[in-house]
Amino acid sequence: MQLDKAFERYLRHHRAEDSSPKTLEWHTYSLRQFIAYLAAEHHSGAVGDLCAEDLRGYIDYLRGKGLAQTSVATKVCSIKAWGKWLLAEEHISTDAFARVKQTRREDKVKETLTPHEVSTLLASCNRGLASMRWTPGYWG
């Protein structure tokens, strides 16, 4: 089976499983880019010829373009999911990408509120609730 046909069947599978539009968009975007990369690398286009080196080469390519680690990890996740689906649907006999580790996402430290900011926020919520409590007709 050719990559394009397998790609279309994978999307059909997601539509039949009632995947969200965002999931479909994510897989469409990620897999189209991967398939285009393979074509540029003169891949045969046959699903049976996929191998771990194809994905490793793609990871190197993405990093060479300066993509953020999180973007690379997201694309790799989609491609690895496709590989597992190809195996489950018996389009391939082994998961071509199983030996490629999932790339790590960047650990971003999220700012938290200070104790003073939390107190201020809670006080303003309490004032708002108190004023609603005494509004005639508010509670029905």
Residue frames as qw, qx, qy, qz and C-alpha x, y, z in Angstrom:
[[0.000, 0.890, 0.455, 0.000, 0.00, 0.00, 0.00],
 [0.386, 0.502, -0.020, 0.774, 1.22, 3.49, -0.79],
 [0.249, -0.173, -0.485, 0.820, 1.75, 6.10, 1.92],
 [0.257, -0.070, -0.107, -0.958, -0.92, 8.47, 0.57],
 [0.625, -0.260, -0.588, -0.444, -3.56, 5.75, 0.58],
 [0.557, -0.268, -0.681, 0.393, -2.59, 4.63, 4.11],
 [0.083, -0.041, -0.261, 0.961, -2.76, 8.27, 5.23],
 [0.448, -0.172, -0.290, -0.828, -6.30, 8.66, 3.84],
 [0.678, -0.281, -0.667, -0.131, -7.42, 5.43, 5.51],
 [0.407, -0.162, -0.582, 0.685, -5.96, 6.60, 8.80],
 [0.163, -0.023, 0.097, -0.982, -7.95, 9.82, 8.60],
 [0.606, -0.215, -0.506, -0.575, -11.09, 7.85, 7.68],
 [0.584, -0.228, -0.729, 0.276, -10.49, 5.70, 10.77],
 [0.171, -0.134, -0.430, 0.876, -10.33, 8.81, 12.95],
 [0.384, -0.094, -0.179, -0.901, -13.52, 10.24, 11.40],
 [0.664, -0.224, -0.648, -0.297, -15.31, 6.90, 11.97],
 [0.535, -0.256, -0.645, 0.481, -14.12, 6.90, 15.58],
 [0.164, -0.907, -0.329, -0.205, -15.54, 10.43, 15.95],
 [0.594, -0.189, -0.145, 0.769, -12.18, 12.01, 16.70],
 [0.023, -0.834, -0.230, 0.500, -12.28, 15.73, 17.31],
 [0.541, 0.827, 0.068, 0.137, -11.68, 18.14, 14.43],
 [0.152, -0.887, 0.437, -0.013, -8.51, 19.26, 16.22],
 [0.704, -0.279, 0.640, 0.128, -7.20, 15.67, 16.28],
 [0.741, 0.514, 0.394, 0.175, -7.89, 15.30, 12.57],
 [0.253, 0.955, -0.123, 0.094, -6.17, 18.60, 11.87],
 [0.429, -0.726, 0.536, 0.049, -3.16, 17.59, 13.96],
 [0.750, -0.042, 0.630, 0.197, -2.71, 14.23, 12.20],
 [0.621, 0.729, 0.258, 0.131, -3.32, 15.73, 8.76],
 [0.078, 0.960, -0.264, 0.045, -0.72, 18.43, 9.28],
 [0.497, -0.606, 0.618, 0.064, 1.90, 16.16, 10.88],
 [0.761, 0.072, 0.626, 0.154, 1.55, 13.24, 8.48],
 [0.581, 0.797, 0.146, 0.074, 1.41, 15.34, 5.31],
 [0.011, -0.906, 0.423, 0.003, 4.69, 16.95, 6.30],
 [0.602, -0.391, 0.692, 0.076, 6.25, 13.57, 7.06],
 [0.768, 0.386, 0.500, 0.109, 5.10, 12.06, 3.76],
 [0.400, 0.913, -0.065, 0.052, 6.42, 15.11, 1.87],
 [0.285, -0.764, 0.577, 0.052, 9.76, 14.71, 3.68],
 [0.732, -0.084, 0.668, 0.105, 9.90, 11.03, 2.66],
 [0.680, 0.672, 0.280, 0.088, 9.18, 11.92, -0.97],
 [0.155, 0.944, -0.290, 0.031, 11.96, 14.52, -0.93],
 [0.411, -0.580, 0.703, 0.016, 14.27, 11.83, 0.48],
 [0.499, 0.344, -0.677, -0.418, 13.32, 9.52, -2.45],
 [0.465, -0.061, 0.808, -0.357, 11.44, 7.01, -0.30],
 [0.045, 0.112, 0.903, 0.413, 9.69, 4.32, -2.37],
 [0.455, -0.125, -0.086, -0.877, 6.31, 5.50, -1.09],
 [0.690, -0.181, -0.669, -0.209, 5.38, 2.00, 0.04],
 [0.619, -0.652, 0.151, -0.411, 4.16, 1.54, 3.60],
 [0.981, -0.150, -0.040, 0.113, 6.08, -1.71, 3.85],
 [0.670, 0.393, -0.186, 0.602, 9.34, 0.17, 3.29],
 [0.279, -0.856, 0.118, -0.418, 8.93, 2.44, 6.32],
 [0.776, -0.059, -0.467, 0.420, 11.69, 2.03, 8.88],
 [0.498, -0.738, -0.243, 0.385, 12.97, 3.60, 12.08],
 [0.479, -0.160, 0.204, 0.839, 15.65, 5.47, 10.13],
 [0.073, 0.598, 0.486, 0.634, 12.94, 7.35, 8.21],
 [0.394, -0.856, -0.318, -0.102, 11.60, 8.80, 11.45],
 [0.636, -0.514, 0.005, 0.575, 15.07, 9.45, 12.88],
 [0.406, 0.182, 0.340, 0.828, 16.01, 11.32, 9.71],
 [0.112, -0.744, -0.441, -0.490, 12.83, 13.36, 9.96],
 [0.542, -0.777, -0.222, 0.230, 13.58, 14.25, 13.58],
 [0.566, -0.262, 0.171, 0.762, 17.05, 15.45, 12.54],
 [0.209, 0.457, 0.460, 0.732, 15.49, 17.41, 9.69],
 [0.286, -0.839, -0.400, -0.233, 12.98, 19.15, 11.99],
 [0.593, -0.672, -0.071, 0.438, 15.64, 20.00, 14.54],
 [0.520, 0.000, 0.307, 0.797, 17.85, 21.34, 11.76],
 [0.042, 0.652, 0.437, 0.618, 15.05, 23.71, 10.80],
 [0.065, 0.232, -0.398, 0.885, 15.13, 25.09, 14.34],
 [0.581, -0.483, -0.438, -0.488, 11.74, 23.77, 15.47],
 [0.405, -0.534, 0.487, -0.560, 11.08, 23.87, 19.19],
 [0.031, 0.165, -0.977, 0.133, 11.48, 20.55, 20.97],
 [0.455, 0.277, 0.632, -0.563, 7.76, 20.54, 21.81],
 [0.617, 0.526, -0.161, -0.563, 6.85, 20.91, 18.12],
 [0.342, 0.393, -0.840, -0.153, 9.15, 18.04, 17.17],
 [0.160, -0.017, 0.917, -0.365, 7.70, 15.86, 19.95],
 [0.571, 0.372, 0.352, -0.641, 4.14, 16.59, 18.82],
 [0.609, 0.505, -0.426, -0.440, 4.88, 15.59, 15.22],
 [0.201, 0.307, -0.928, 0.057, 6.71, 12.44, 16.31],
 [0.385, 0.095, 0.746, -0.535, 3.77, 11.45, 18.52],
 [0.681, 0.449, 0.067, -0.575, 1.41, 11.64, 15.54],
 [0.522, 0.501, -0.647, -0.240, 3.74, 9.63, 13.30],
 [0.002, 0.209, -0.945, 0.253, 4.28, 6.94, 15.94],
 [0.552, 0.228, 0.548, -0.586, 0.49, 6.67, 16.43],
 [0.682, 0.503, -0.252, -0.467, 0.11, 6.18, 12.67],
 [0.309, 0.420, -0.853, -0.018, 2.73, 3.42, 12.78],
 [0.263, -0.017, 0.864, -0.430, 0.85, 1.63, 15.56],
 [0.658, 0.395, 0.255, -0.589, -2.37, 1.94, 13.58],
 [0.552, 0.516, -0.560, -0.340, -0.69, 0.54, 10.43],
 [0.103, 0.242, -0.950, 0.166, 0.39, -2.46, 12.48],
 [0.411, 0.162, 0.694, -0.568, -3.01, -2.94, 14.16],
 [0.675, 0.503, 0.070, -0.535, -4.74, -2.79, 10.76],
 [0.799, -0.049, 0.551, 0.233, -2.19, -5.30, 9.40],
 [0.526, 0.847, -0.057, -0.039, -0.88, -2.98, 6.70],
 [0.286, 0.673, -0.646, 0.219, 2.61, -3.74, 8.03],
 [0.843, -0.161, -0.512, 0.039, 3.95, -6.75, 9.93],
 [0.588, -0.331, -0.384, 0.630, 6.05, -4.82, 12.48],
 [0.079, -0.968, -0.194, 0.137, 5.81, -1.31, 13.91],
 [0.663, 0.521, -0.038, 0.537, 8.46, 0.50, 11.89],
 [0.038, 0.737, -0.198, 0.646, 8.81, 3.26, 14.47],
 [0.794, -0.559, -0.229, -0.068, 8.71, 1.22, 17.70],
 [0.790, -0.137, -0.162, 0.576, 12.47, 1.47, 18.22],
 [0.208, 0.483, -0.018, 0.851, 12.41, 5.27, 18.00],
 [0.255, -0.422, -0.631, 0.599, 11.96, 6.79, 21.44],
 [0.010, 0.889, 0.419, 0.183, 9.36, 9.48, 21.81],
 [0.369, 0.380, -0.184, 0.828, 11.17, 12.79, 21.89],
 [0.293, -0.504, -0.588, 0.561, 10.80, 14.74, 25.11],
 [0.027, 0.873, 0.310, 0.375, 8.79, 17.89, 25.36],
 [0.241, 0.432, -0.350, 0.796, 10.35, 20.94, 26.92],
 [0.416, -0.564, -0.634, 0.327, 9.67, 21.29, 30.60],
 [0.050, 0.572, 0.056, 0.817, 8.33, 24.77, 31.04],
 [0.235, -0.300, -0.657, 0.650, 8.05, 26.18, 34.51],
 [0.122, -0.705, -0.491, -0.497, 4.72, 27.88, 34.90],
 [0.034, 0.293, -0.370, 0.881, 4.51, 30.94, 37.05],
 [0.361, -0.538, -0.759, 0.065, 2.29, 30.64, 40.06],
 [0.215, -0.832, -0.121, -0.496, 0.55, 33.24, 42.15],
 [0.212, 0.301, -0.631, 0.683, 2.25, 34.49, 45.27],
 [0.222, -0.430, -0.806, 0.340, 0.45, 33.97, 48.59],
 [0.060, 0.414, 0.211, -0.883, -0.42, 37.68, 48.59],
 [0.305, 0.123, -0.517, -0.790, -1.92, 37.45, 45.07],
 [0.327, -0.272, -0.896, -0.124, -4.00, 34.42, 46.09],
 [0.128, -0.462, -0.626, 0.615, -5.31, 36.28, 49.14],
 [0.155, 0.335, -0.082, -0.926, -6.20, 39.31, 47.04],
 [0.332, -0.019, -0.733, -0.593, -7.99, 37.14, 44.48],
 [0.296, -0.369, -0.873, 0.119, -9.98, 35.29, 47.13],
 [0.037, -0.436, -0.421, 0.794, -10.92, 38.54, 48.89],
 [0.266, 0.219, -0.296, -0.891, -12.27, 40.01, 45.64],
 [0.363, -0.168, -0.847, -0.350, -14.28, 36.83, 45.02],
 [0.224, -0.418, -0.770, 0.427, -15.73, 36.97, 48.50],
 [0.097, 0.373, 0.149, -0.911, -16.71, 40.64, 48.03],
 [0.329, 0.074, -0.572, -0.747, -18.42, 39.77, 44.75],
 [0.361, -0.287, -0.884, -0.072, -20.37, 36.91, 46.31],
 [0.127, -0.420, -0.592, 0.676, -21.40, 39.08, 49.27],
 [0.212, 0.285, -0.077, -0.932, -22.75, 41.80, 46.99],
 [0.395, -0.061, -0.730, -0.555, -24.74, 39.27, 44.94],
 [0.244, -0.301, -0.880, 0.274, -26.22, 37.78, 48.11],
 [0.012, 0.519, 0.465, -0.717, -27.90, 41.10, 48.96],
 [0.156, 0.101, -0.446, -0.876, -29.10, 41.92, 45.46],
 [0.592, 0.234, 0.479, -0.604, -32.94, 41.75, 45.47],
 [0.820, 0.444, 0.084, -0.352, -34.27, 39.05, 43.14],
 [0.199, 0.646, -0.714, -0.183, -30.79, 37.73, 42.28],
 [0.115, -0.184, 0.972, -0.093, -31.37, 34.26, 43.68],
 [0.245, -0.209, -0.825, -0.464, -34.79, 33.86, 42.19]]
